[in-house]
């Protein structure tokens, strides 16, 4: 199958046109199927908070490649819909210009640098973190081996309300043709924060078109897996290894309760506040949270502001401690 494509690998985002190569920059790996005019027939990749390769398979990749070849056969000279007349690259961001000229720019840094740009212009909103909503947010569970086939519909979802069913085959979401999880996720990324999204699918020999309702907050998901999450502010300044259920039990904590051991390196602000290596972080401001260490770092970033005074709830050698700290910014101004 690969011999039917001209293969190209991008390992540095310098000079890459973000208008053309518009994808989830937190991914470990992503693929585009495109022609010589830079028209994109489809995508492959994508993920949610689960394992990075949970939705990937050789069969699914092959299916998406076959769909791209079929689309190319129908319209080999397809032209892209240009969103900008000039190349829009990460090199233009101020944060990128602070790097050495030959320094590699990683994919996830695109989010970091764009966030920096918006924040310095006072245009940043935490709504910006909800990129590439997973299909399950509208109730779709897609087949790993055939990315346009609906494996399940989640009860109470917008997909269920629209009448979509298991084994239906997606054709389009919005203006995006769907042959993979990545196609569906890209369509959702481009969908509005609230409103409606047109879905087209087949059921047997019938083609159905319905409108899905998108309520406020529908884009929100667990972003704790994202590398760009660490660039959000305020910084929690604590991180480490989650305790096992058995270790939590020994501390008298339920298995889902937040509890992680601060690593050997303690960041400056938390060290100044009094956090020690191997302290067990069990909460903040007395809240008994049920989440992982990564989710806790997201929680602080989304629910607190720079300059707020917080109190870490800590277990140190069996003793409960309350350690206050002021949350800090990371932006270079």
Beta strands, then each sheet from edge to edge (+ up, - down):
strand 1: 31-34
strand 2: 40-44
strand 3: 140-142
strand 4: 150-153
strand 5: 169-173
strand 6: 176-177
strand 7: 195-203
strand 8: 206-214
strand 9: 240-242
strand 10: 260-262
strand 11: 280-284
strand 12: 309-316
strand 13: 319-326
sheet 1: 1+ 2-
sheet 2: 3+ 4-
sheet 3: 6+ 5- 7+ 8-
sheet 4: 9+ 10- 11+ 12- 13+
end
